[in-house]
Amino acid sequence: MESVDKYYGAFHALKNVNLMVKQGEKLVICGPSGSGKSTLIRCINYLEDFASGKIVVDGIALTKGASIDAIRCEVGMVFQQFNLFPHMTVLQNCMLAPMKVRKMTSGQAEKVARSYLERVRISDQMHKYPAQLSGGQQQRVAIARALCMDPKVMLFDEPTSALDPEMVKEVLDTMISLANDGRTMICVTHEMGFARAVADRVIFMANGEIIEEAPPETFFTAPKNERTRTFLGQILGH
């Protein structure tokens, strides 16, 4: 991302954001509510357009038109709300995009879907509908569904914030296991234990700007910016 600006009406949501993410890097973005974290990752696959600047994903510059489809093929997204299709079974949810977009046969798509549902430890629920699952189970299905496209980049937008506390761990455990795959991950989250365990780099945002970025050890033990220190004090309780 180079000099990216984003407005909602008069509100300046992203202010001259510059960010480079390397292939295979695990990036965690944190910050107070309204700081621009979700807007930033939603710009990466053009779920939000941006006013100025440049975004390049895997060598493709993000502009209106064909480049959006090309990039979305390679960028998986997991949302706060699970956004599963309620009228489809778990297996059908996972098979749909590979068949429609990757042009797989139903047999190929089912094989891929089954392998990822096994990977997120929910293959025993594959013939159920989303409403029959717990929130944590639905979010694991959403992760499997994104993985079925074999994306180069996975975006997570506060994937545990809609979950009951006892379900958070099962989703974080799934994400920690994925982080070992070498896939590029950009995750907006307040789960600081996850950030410590998985991230190569942690970014702190406030008021639409990247205020601080550092490896986890430095970020948590010696943050440079006063606003970062205040945020960590509130969220970690010290």
MIVEXSE-962691 format. One record per residue (C-alpha): residue number from 1; residue in one letter; x, y, z. Coordinates in nm, 2 decimals. Example, Ala and Ser with C-alpha at 12.3 -4.5 7.8 and 13.67 -1.06 7.14 Angstrom:
! MIVEXSE-962691
+-----+------+--------+--------+--------+
:  nr : rest :     c1 :     c2 :     c3 :
+-----+------+--------+--------+--------+
:   1 :    A :   1.23 :  -0.45 :   0.78 :
:   2 :    S :   1.37 :  -0.11 :   0.71 :
+-----+------+--------+--------+--------+
This chain:
! MIVEXSE-962691
+-----+------+--------+--------+--------+
:  nr : rest :     c1 :     c2 :     c3 :
+-----+------+--------+--------+--------+
:   1 :    M :   0.00 :   0.00 :   0.00 :
:   2 :    E :   0.14 :   0.34 :  -0.10 :
:   3 :    S :   0.00 :   0.67 :   0.03 :
:   4 :    V :  -0.36 :   0.52 :   0.06 :
:   5 :    D :  -0.63 :   0.76 :   0.16 :
:   6 :    K :  -0.99 :   0.66 :   0.23 :
:   7 :    Y :  -1.29 :   0.89 :   0.31 :
:   8 :    Y :  -1.64 :   0.82 :   0.43 :
:   9 :    G :  -1.80 :   1.15 :   0.33 :
:  10 :    A :  -1.60 :   1.41 :   0.52 :
:  11 :    F :  -1.45 :   1.15 :   0.76 :
:  12 :    H :  -1.08 :   1.07 :   0.68 :
:  13 :    A :  -1.07 :   0.69 :   0.76 :
:  14 :    L :  -0.73 :   0.61 :   0.62 :
:  15 :    K :  -0.46 :   0.88 :   0.61 :
:  16 :    N :  -0.16 :   0.83 :   0.38 :
:  17 :    V :  -0.12 :   0.46 :   0.48 :
:  18 :    N :   0.20 :   0.30 :   0.36 :
:  19 :    L :   0.24 :  -0.07 :   0.43 :
:  20 :    M :   0.46 :  -0.35 :   0.28 :
:  21 :    V :   0.37 :  -0.71 :   0.36 :
:  22 :    K :   0.62 :  -0.98 :   0.25 :
:  23 :    Q :   0.51 :  -1.32 :   0.11 :
:  24 :    G :   0.46 :  -1.56 :   0.39 :
:  25 :    E :   0.45 :  -1.29 :   0.66 :
:  26 :    K :   0.20 :  -1.29 :   0.95 :
:  27 :    L :   0.08 :  -0.94 :   1.03 :
:  28 :    V :  -0.15 :  -0.85 :   1.32 :
:  29 :    I :  -0.32 :  -0.51 :   1.31 :
:  30 :    C :  -0.46 :  -0.38 :   1.64 :
:  31 :    G :  -0.59 :  -0.05 :   1.77 :
:  32 :    P :  -0.89 :   0.12 :   1.92 :
:  33 :    S :  -1.24 :   0.10 :   1.76 :
:  34 :    G :  -1.27 :   0.33 :   1.47 :
:  35 :    S :  -0.89 :   0.35 :   1.40 :
:  36 :    G :  -0.92 :   0.22 :   1.04 :
:  37 :    K :  -0.81 :  -0.14 :   1.09 :
:  38 :    S :  -1.10 :  -0.31 :   0.92 :
:  39 :    T :  -1.11 :  -0.04 :   0.65 :
:  40 :    L :  -0.75 :  -0.11 :   0.57 :
:  41 :    I :  -0.79 :  -0.48 :   0.51 :
:  42 :    R :  -1.12 :  -0.43 :   0.33 :
:  43 :    C :  -0.93 :  -0.21 :   0.08 :
:  44 :    I :  -0.69 :  -0.49 :   0.00 :
:  45 :    N :  -0.96 :  -0.69 :  -0.19 :
:  46 :    Y :  -1.16 :  -0.38 :  -0.29 :
:  47 :    L :  -1.45 :  -0.44 :  -0.06 :
:  48 :    E :  -1.39 :  -0.08 :   0.01 :
:  49 :    D :  -1.27 :   0.16 :  -0.26 :
:  50 :    F :  -1.01 :   0.42 :  -0.17 :
:  51 :    A :  -0.97 :   0.78 :  -0.27 :
:  52 :    S :  -0.60 :   0.80 :  -0.37 :
:  53 :    G :  -0.28 :   0.60 :  -0.35 :
:  54 :    K :  -0.19 :   0.26 :  -0.48 :
:  55 :    I :  -0.25 :  -0.10 :  -0.37 :
:  56 :    V :  -0.06 :  -0.38 :  -0.53 :
:  57 :    V :  -0.13 :  -0.75 :  -0.45 :
:  58 :    D :   0.10 :  -1.02 :  -0.58 :
:  59 :    G :   0.22 :  -0.78 :  -0.86 :
:  60 :    I :  -0.14 :  -0.68 :  -0.96 :
:  61 :    A :  -0.23 :  -0.32 :  -0.91 :
:  62 :    L :  -0.58 :  -0.29 :  -0.77 :
:  63 :    T :  -0.79 :  -0.08 :  -1.01 :
:  64 :    K :  -1.16 :  -0.10 :  -1.10 :
:  65 :    G :  -1.25 :  -0.38 :  -1.33 :
:  66 :    A :  -1.07 :  -0.71 :  -1.41 :
:  67 :    S :  -0.79 :  -0.67 :  -1.15 :
:  68 :    I :  -1.05 :  -0.69 :  -0.87 :
:  69 :    D :  -1.16 :  -1.03 :  -0.98 :
:  70 :    A :  -0.80 :  -1.15 :  -1.03 :
:  71 :    I :  -0.70 :  -1.03 :  -0.68 :
:  72 :    R :  -1.01 :  -1.17 :  -0.51 :
:  73 :    C :  -0.92 :  -1.51 :  -0.65 :
:  74 :    E :  -0.59 :  -1.50 :  -0.45 :
:  75 :    V :  -0.72 :  -1.32 :  -0.14 :
:  76 :    G :  -0.93 :  -1.51 :   0.11 :
:  77 :    M :  -1.13 :  -1.32 :   0.37 :
:  78 :    V :  -1.28 :  -1.42 :   0.70 :
:  79 :    F :  -1.53 :  -1.18 :   0.86 :
:  80 :    Q :  -1.66 :  -1.10 :   1.21 :
:  81 :    Q :  -1.99 :  -1.24 :   1.11 :
:  82 :    F :  -1.95 :  -1.57 :   0.94 :
:  83 :    N :  -2.14 :  -1.49 :   0.62 :
:  84 :    L :  -2.21 :  -1.85 :   0.54 :
:  85 :    F :  -2.50 :  -1.92 :   0.29 :
:  86 :    P :  -2.78 :  -2.04 :   0.53 :
:  87 :    H :  -2.96 :  -2.25 :   0.26 :
:  88 :    M :  -2.65 :  -2.46 :   0.19 :
:  89 :    T :  -2.48 :  -2.73 :   0.39 :
:  90 :    V :  -2.13 :  -2.68 :   0.53 :
:  91 :    L :  -1.99 :  -2.89 :   0.24 :
:  92 :    Q :  -2.19 :  -2.70 :  -0.02 :
:  93 :    N :  -2.07 :  -2.36 :   0.12 :
:  94 :    C :  -1.71 :  -2.48 :   0.08 :
:  95 :    M :  -1.76 :  -2.62 :  -0.27 :
:  96 :    L :  -1.93 :  -2.32 :  -0.43 :
:  97 :    A :  -1.65 :  -2.08 :  -0.50 :
:  98 :    P :  -1.40 :  -2.34 :  -0.64 :
:  99 :    M :  -1.66 :  -2.46 :  -0.88 :
: 100 :    K :  -1.78 :  -2.11 :  -0.99 :
: 101 :    V :  -1.45 :  -1.93 :  -0.99 :
: 102 :    R :  -1.18 :  -2.20 :  -1.02 :
: 103 :    K :  -1.40 :  -2.40 :  -1.26 :
: 104 :    M :  -1.35 :  -2.73 :  -1.07 :
: 105 :    T :  -1.58 :  -3.02 :  -1.12 :
: 106 :    S :  -1.81 :  -3.10 :  -0.82 :
: 107 :    G :  -1.58 :  -3.41 :  -0.75 :
: 108 :    Q :  -1.27 :  -3.20 :  -0.74 :
: 109 :    A :  -1.44 :  -2.93 :  -0.53 :
: 110 :    E :  -1.57 :  -3.18 :  -0.28 :
: 111 :    K :  -1.23 :  -3.34 :  -0.24 :
: 112 :    V :  -1.07 :  -3.00 :  -0.17 :
: 113 :    A :  -1.36 :  -2.90 :   0.06 :
: 114 :    R :  -1.34 :  -3.22 :   0.26 :
: 115 :    S :  -0.96 :  -3.18 :   0.31 :
: 116 :    Y :  -1.00 :  -2.83 :   0.45 :
: 117 :    L :  -1.29 :  -2.91 :   0.67 :
: 118 :    E :  -1.08 :  -3.19 :   0.81 :
: 119 :    R :  -0.80 :  -2.94 :   0.85 :
: 120 :    V :  -1.01 :  -2.71 :   1.07 :
: 121 :    R :  -1.15 :  -3.02 :   1.25 :
: 122 :    I :  -1.51 :  -2.99 :   1.15 :
: 123 :    S :  -1.55 :  -3.25 :   0.88 :
: 124 :    D :  -1.80 :  -3.44 :   1.11 :
: 125 :    Q :  -2.04 :  -3.15 :   1.06 :
: 126 :    M :  -2.02 :  -3.12 :   0.68 :
: 127 :    H :  -2.38 :  -3.22 :   0.60 :
: 128 :    K :  -2.53 :  -2.98 :   0.85 :
: 129 :    Y :  -2.66 :  -2.63 :   0.78 :
: 130 :    P :  -2.49 :  -2.32 :   0.94 :
: 131 :    A :  -2.79 :  -2.26 :   1.18 :
: 132 :    Q :  -2.72 :  -2.61 :   1.33 :
: 133 :    L :  -2.37 :  -2.51 :   1.43 :
: 134 :    S :  -2.22 :  -2.30 :   1.72 :
: 135 :    G :  -2.06 :  -1.97 :   1.64 :
: 136 :    G :  -1.71 :  -2.12 :   1.68 :
: 137 :    Q :  -1.80 :  -2.40 :   1.44 :
: 138 :    Q :  -1.94 :  -2.16 :   1.18 :
: 139 :    Q :  -1.63 :  -1.95 :   1.19 :
: 140 :    R :  -1.41 :  -2.25 :   1.14 :
: 141 :    V :  -1.63 :  -2.34 :   0.84 :
: 142 :    A :  -1.58 :  -1.98 :   0.71 :
: 143 :    I :  -1.20 :  -2.03 :   0.74 :
: 144 :    A :  -1.22 :  -2.36 :   0.55 :
: 145 :    R :  -1.44 :  -2.20 :   0.28 :
: 146 :    A :  -1.18 :  -1.93 :   0.23 :
: 147 :    L :  -0.90 :  -2.18 :   0.22 :
: 148 :    C :  -1.08 :  -2.39 :  -0.05 :
: 149 :    M :  -0.98 :  -2.12 :  -0.30 :
: 150 :    D :  -0.61 :  -2.18 :  -0.21 :
: 151 :    P :  -0.56 :  -1.81 :  -0.17 :
: 152 :    K :  -0.21 :  -1.66 :  -0.15 :
: 153 :    V :  -0.32 :  -1.41 :   0.12 :
: 154 :    M :  -0.57 :  -1.47 :   0.40 :
: 155 :    L :  -0.74 :  -1.16 :   0.56 :
: 156 :    F :  -0.91 :  -1.19 :   0.90 :
: 157 :    D :  -1.13 :  -0.91 :   1.02 :
: 158 :    E :  -1.17 :  -0.96 :   1.39 :
: 159 :    P :  -1.27 :  -1.32 :   1.34 :
: 160 :    T :  -1.33 :  -1.39 :   1.71 :
: 161 :    S :  -1.52 :  -1.07 :   1.81 :
: 162 :    A :  -1.87 :  -1.21 :   1.75 :
: 163 :    L :  -1.79 :  -1.53 :   1.95 :
: 164 :    D :  -1.87 :  -1.63 :   2.30 :
: 165 :    P :  -1.55 :  -1.65 :   2.51 :
: 166 :    E :  -1.54 :  -2.03 :   2.53 :
: 167 :    M :  -1.55 :  -2.05 :   2.14 :
: 168 :    V :  -1.26 :  -1.81 :   2.09 :
: 169 :    K :  -0.99 :  -2.06 :   2.16 :
: 170 :    E :  -1.11 :  -2.31 :   1.90 :
: 171 :    V :  -1.09 :  -2.05 :   1.63 :
: 172 :    L :  -0.76 :  -1.91 :   1.74 :
: 173 :    D :  -0.61 :  -2.26 :   1.76 :
: 174 :    T :  -0.72 :  -2.31 :   1.40 :
: 175 :    M :  -0.56 :  -1.99 :   1.29 :
: 176 :    I :  -0.24 :  -2.07 :   1.48 :
: 177 :    S :  -0.22 :  -2.40 :   1.30 :
: 178 :    L :  -0.27 :  -2.22 :   0.96 :
: 179 :    A :   0.00 :  -1.97 :   1.04 :
: 180 :    N :   0.25 :  -2.26 :   1.03 :
: 181 :    D :   0.16 :  -2.32 :   0.66 :
: 182 :    G :   0.36 :  -2.03 :   0.53 :
: 183 :    R :   0.06 :  -1.86 :   0.38 :
: 184 :    T :   0.06 :  -1.48 :   0.40 :
: 185 :    M :  -0.19 :  -1.37 :   0.68 :
: 186 :    I :  -0.31 :  -1.02 :   0.77 :
: 187 :    C :  -0.53 :  -1.03 :   1.08 :
: 188 :    V :  -0.72 :  -0.75 :   1.26 :
: 189 :    T :  -0.77 :  -0.87 :   1.62 :
: 190 :    H :  -0.76 :  -0.77 :   1.98 :
: 191 :    E :  -0.63 :  -1.12 :   2.08 :
: 192 :    M :  -0.29 :  -1.02 :   2.20 :
: 193 :    G :  -0.19 :  -1.37 :   2.30 :
: 194 :    F :  -0.24 :  -1.47 :   1.94 :
: 195 :    A :  -0.04 :  -1.17 :   1.81 :
: 196 :    R :   0.24 :  -1.27 :   2.04 :
: 197 :    A :   0.24 :  -1.64 :   1.93 :
: 198 :    V :   0.19 :  -1.60 :   1.56 :
: 199 :    A :   0.28 :  -1.25 :   1.43 :
: 200 :    D :   0.61 :  -1.16 :   1.25 :
: 201 :    R :   0.50 :  -0.80 :   1.30 :
: 202 :    V :   0.24 :  -0.61 :   1.49 :
: 203 :    I :   0.09 :  -0.28 :   1.37 :
: 204 :    F :  -0.09 :  -0.04 :   1.59 :
: 205 :    M :  -0.34 :   0.20 :   1.42 :
: 206 :    A :  -0.51 :   0.51 :   1.56 :
: 207 :    N :  -0.72 :   0.77 :   1.38 :
: 208 :    G :  -0.66 :   0.62 :   1.04 :
: 209 :    E :  -0.28 :   0.61 :   1.07 :
: 210 :    I :  -0.02 :   0.35 :   1.13 :
: 211 :    I :   0.13 :   0.48 :   1.46 :
: 212 :    E :   0.37 :   0.20 :   1.54 :
: 213 :    E :   0.50 :  -0.13 :   1.39 :
: 214 :    A :   0.74 :  -0.38 :   1.54 :
: 215 :    P :   0.81 :  -0.75 :   1.60 :
: 216 :    P :   0.59 :  -0.88 :   1.88 :
: 217 :    E :   0.86 :  -0.89 :   2.15 :
: 218 :    T :   0.95 :  -0.53 :   2.10 :
: 219 :    F :   0.59 :  -0.42 :   2.05 :
: 220 :    F :   0.47 :  -0.57 :   2.38 :
: 221 :    T :   0.78 :  -0.50 :   2.60 :
: 222 :    A :   0.91 :  -0.17 :   2.46 :
: 223 :    P :   0.65 :   0.02 :   2.26 :
: 224 :    K :   0.78 :   0.36 :   2.15 :
: 225 :    N :   0.46 :   0.56 :   2.11 :
: 226 :    E :   0.26 :   0.68 :   2.41 :
: 227 :    R :  -0.07 :   0.59 :   2.25 :
: 228 :    T :   0.05 :   0.23 :   2.19 :
: 229 :    R :   0.15 :   0.21 :   2.56 :
: 230 :    T :  -0.20 :   0.34 :   2.67 :
: 231 :    F :  -0.38 :   0.09 :   2.44 :
: 232 :    L :  -0.17 :  -0.20 :   2.56 :
: 233 :    G :  -0.22 :  -0.09 :   2.92 :
: 234 :    Q :  -0.60 :  -0.10 :   2.87 :
: 235 :    I :  -0.62 :  -0.42 :   2.68 :
: 236 :    L :  -0.36 :  -0.62 :   2.88 :
: 237 :    G :  -0.47 :  -0.46 :   3.21 :
: 238 :    H :  -0.14 :  -0.32 :   3.32 :
+-----+------+--------+--------+--------+
